[in-house]
Amino acid sequence: MALRMGGQLRVAPAGAILGWDLSAALALAAALAVDPLIAAELLPAIEAAVVRGLNQTLMASLDKDHG
């Protein structure tokens, strides 16, 4: 399910990734018949790891372009 959330990102004007649209994530979980309690418990932790990784990749890319 996490792989399907790529188009549901909240992005700051400067380009930093802020997180997922968790309403959309929970709707996707429901559509995939994922238990809503499990989704609500696990999605924030998964979101945090994904956002951290995306922002690290973004920063590394910017450092290459300007350094």
Buried (B, 14 or more C-beta within 10 A) or exposed (E): BBEEBEEBBEEEEEEEBEBBBBEBBBEBBEEEEBEEEEBBEBBBEBBEEBBEEBBEEEEEEEEEEEE
